[in-house]
Amino acid sequence: MMTLLRQNSELKKLGIWNWSLPAFAGKLPDGRNYNTCPSAGVCAQACYARNGTYLFPNVKARHQKNLALVLDDLPGWITAMQKELSHNKFTDAWVRIHDSGDFFSPAYLAAWLEVMEAHPRTRFYAYTKEVAMFREIVEPRPPRNFWWVYSYGGTQDHTLDPAVDRVADVFADEAAIDDAGWHSQSRSDLLAVVGPAPVGIPANNIAHFKAKQAGRRWSHWQASVDAARSERRARSRDTATSSTTNTQPT
């Protein structure tokens, strides 16, 4: 039986366990296409989980094996995860769901909720861009041992309200977080869900990602992309309307 929960180098220092899927879109060894982050927006262009150690063949293979288990036998995955969490080391421990990937389907999210309900002494948390899915499935009756934060940079950003929702945004650096009056989670990843809000995350020091971000917050970057897309659609509609009008018989 494969080990389902591990500790990456950053989370291990905090005593946090994690469950990982391959980030964003790709192809499994058997040829199946997947997208574990269906609501990803600009985040896909600067995702730390699409860089560095996450691309090592052994790491990538492990994450893909996790995904295949979920896709091929979700009830079996629930049983295996519950068995692993029954070990004493997970009592009062924290588990981060997805240091890469996201809740890619309602059935998969429901499976995690079932696991949480069965293990009330383990604490779970996650970042997610699946806002609509959480509104429908999680928010009406959240497990008491589950904390989450909606992270900007996705296609559902426009549905978030920082005055109501717990949100996290990626900034160029710590100074930008301070200037915005947000609260950094750099000292501990858990601050994203249990610290003061709203939450700021400094961008990873990855040159080509920082160049794409160009000093912007992910929320602002996403908003500019959304605005440009809306403008293109409006121009396309105007062009179609004009063409229809010009071809009407006189």
C-alpha positions in Angstrom: 0.0 0.0 0.0 1.5 3.4 -1.0 1.9 6.1 1.6 -0.8 8.7 0.9 0.3 11.6 3.2 3.8 13.0 3.1 5.7 16.1 4.2 7.4 18.4 1.8 10.5 20.3 2.9 8.6 23.5 3.8 5.6 21.9 5.5 7.7 19.3 7.4 9.4 22.1 9.4 5.9 23.0 10.6 4.8 19.4 11.3 2.2 19.6 8.6 1.3 16.6 6.4 0.2 17.1 2.8 -1.6 15.4 0.0 -0.6 16.2 -3.5 -1.9 15.9 -7.0 -0.1 16.9 -10.2 -0.6 20.6 -10.8 -3.0 21.9 -13.5 -3.2 20.0 -16.7 -1.3 17.1 -18.1 -1.4 13.5 -19.3 -1.2 10.3 -17.2 1.2 7.5 -18.3 -1.8 5.6 -19.7 -2.6 8.5 -22.0 -5.6 10.0 -20.2 -5.7 13.8 -20.1 -6.4 15.6 -16.8 -7.0 19.0 -15.3 -6.7 19.1 -11.5 -7.2 22.9 -11.4 -10.3 23.6 -13.6 -10.7 27.1 -12.3 -7.1 28.1 -12.6 -6.5 31.5 -14.2 -3.2 33.5 -14.2 -2.0 31.3 -11.4 -1.3 28.6 -14.0 1.4 30.9 -15.5 3.3 31.3 -12.2 2.5 28.2 -10.1 5.3 27.0 -7.9 4.1 23.4 -8.3 5.0 23.6 -12.0 8.6 24.3 -11.3 11.6 22.8 -9.4 11.3 19.6 -7.5 7.7 19.1 -8.6 9.0 18.3 -12.0 11.4 15.6 -10.8 10.4 12.3 -12.5 9.9 10.5 -9.1 7.8 13.4 -7.7 5.7 13.8 -10.8 5.1 10.0 -10.9 4.0 9.9 -7.3 1.5 12.8 -7.8 0.1 11.1 -10.9 -0.2 7.9 -9.1 -2.3 9.7 -6.4 -4.5 11.1 -9.1 -5.0 7.8 -10.8 -6.0 6.2 -7.6 -8.7 8.9 -7.1 -9.9 8.6 -10.7 -10.0 4.8 -10.9 -11.3 3.9 -7.4 -12.6 6.8 -5.4 -14.3 4.5 -2.7 -11.0 2.6 -2.4 -9.1 5.9 -2.0 -11.5 6.9 0.8 -10.9 3.6 2.6 -7.1 3.9 2.1 -7.0 7.5 3.3 -9.1 6.7 6.4 -6.9 3.8 7.2 -3.8 6.0 7.0 -5.3 8.7 9.1 -6.2 6.2 11.8 -2.5 6.2 12.9 -1.8 8.0 16.2 0.6 10.5 14.5 -2.4 12.2 12.8 -4.3 12.9 16.0 -4.3 16.7 16.5 -2.1 17.0 13.4 -2.6 19.3 10.5 -3.0 18.1 6.9 -2.8 20.4 4.0 -5.0 19.1 1.1 -3.1 20.0 -2.1 0.2 21.7 -2.0 -0.4 21.1 -5.7 -3.7 20.5 -7.5 -7.2 21.5 -6.4 -10.7 20.0 -5.8 -11.3 19.1 -9.4 -14.8 17.6 -9.1 -17.8 17.6 -6.7 -17.4 13.9 -6.2 -13.7 14.3 -5.2 -14.6 17.2 -2.8 -17.4 15.1 -1.3 -14.9 12.3 -0.7 -12.6 14.6 1.3 -15.5 15.8 3.4 -16.4 12.2 4.2 -12.8 11.6 5.3 -12.8 14.7 7.5 -16.1 13.7 9.2 -14.6 10.3 10.0 -11.5 11.8 11.6 -12.6 14.8 13.8 -9.3 14.8 15.7 -7.3 15.6 12.6 -7.3 19.2 11.3 -7.5 19.8 7.5 -6.9 22.9 5.5 -6.7 24.0 1.9 -6.3 26.8 -0.6 -8.8 26.6 -3.4 -10.1 28.5 -6.4 -13.2 26.3 -6.7 -15.4 29.0 -5.2 -18.7 28.0 -6.7 -18.2 24.4 -5.7 -17.4 25.3 -2.1 -20.4 27.7 -2.0 -22.7 24.8 -2.9 -21.1 21.8 -1.1 -19.0 23.1 1.8 -20.3 26.4 3.0 -23.8 25.2 4.0 -22.4 22.6 6.4 -18.6 22.7 6.8 -16.8 20.1 8.9 -15.6 21.6 12.2 -12.1 20.3 11.5 -11.8 22.0 8.0 -10.3 25.4 7.3 -10.0 26.9 3.8 -9.0 30.1 2.1 -10.1 31.2 -1.4 -7.0 32.1 -3.3 -7.0 34.8 -6.1 -5.7 34.2 -9.6 -8.5 32.0 -10.8 -11.4 32.4 -13.2 -13.9 32.8 -10.3 -12.1 35.8 -8.7 -15.0 38.1 -9.5 -17.3 36.2 -7.2 -15.1 36.8 -4.1 -15.7 39.5 -1.5 -12.8 40.1 0.9 -15.2 41.6 3.4 -17.0 38.3 3.6 -14.8 35.6 2.3 -11.4 34.5 3.7 -9.1 35.3 0.8 -5.4 35.1 -0.1 -3.6 37.0 -2.8 0.0 36.6 -4.1 2.0 39.9 -4.0 5.3 40.8 -5.5 7.0 40.8 -2.1 6.6 41.4 1.6 6.8 45.1 1.2 3.8 45.1 -1.2 1.8 43.0 1.4 2.6 45.6 4.1 1.7 48.5 1.8 -1.7 47.0 1.0 -2.4 46.4 4.7 -2.7 42.7 4.3 -1.2 40.0 6.6 1.7 37.8 5.4 1.6 34.0 6.0 5.4 33.7 5.5 6.1 32.8 9.1 3.7 29.8 8.9 1.5 28.4 6.1 -1.2 27.9 8.8 -1.6 31.7 9.0 -3.4 31.5 5.7 -6.4 29.9 7.5 -6.0 30.7 11.2 -4.1 34.0 11.2 -5.4 37.6 10.6 -7.1 38.3 7.3 -6.9 39.2 4.5 -3.8 37.1 3.7 -0.9 38.1 1.5 1.6 35.6 0.1 4.9 36.8 -1.3 5.7 35.5 -4.8 8.2 32.7 -5.0 11.6 33.8 -6.1 11.4 32.2 -9.5 12.7 34.7 -12.1 10.5 33.7 -15.1 7.4 33.6 -13.0 8.1 37.0 -11.4 8.7 38.4 -14.9 5.2 37.3 -15.9 3.7 38.7 -12.7 5.4 42.0 -13.4 5.0 43.4 -9.9 1.2 42.9 -9.9 -1.0 41.1 -7.3 -2.5 38.0 -8.8 -6.0 39.5 -8.2 -5.1 42.6 -10.3 -3.3 40.4 -12.9 -6.4 38.2 -13.2 -8.7 41.3 -13.4 -6.7 42.7 -16.3 -6.9 39.4 -18.1 -10.7 39.2 -17.5 -11.2 42.8 -18.7 -9.2 42.2 -21.9 -11.2 39.1 -22.6 -14.5 40.9 -22.0 -13.4 43.7 -24.4 -12.5 41.1 -27.1 -15.9 39.5 -26.7 -17.7 42.8 -26.9 -15.8 43.7 -30.1 -16.6 40.3 -31.6 -20.3 40.8 -30.8 -20.2 44.3 -32.3 -18.5 43.0 -35.4 -21.1 40.2 -35.8 -24.0 42.6 -35.3 -22.5 45.0 -37.8 -22.1 42.2 -40.3 -25.7 41.1 -39.9 -27.0 44.6 -40.2 -25.0 45.3 -43.4 -26.3 42.1 -45.1 -30.0 42.8 -44.4 -32.0 43.5 -47.6 -33.0 47.1 -48.3 
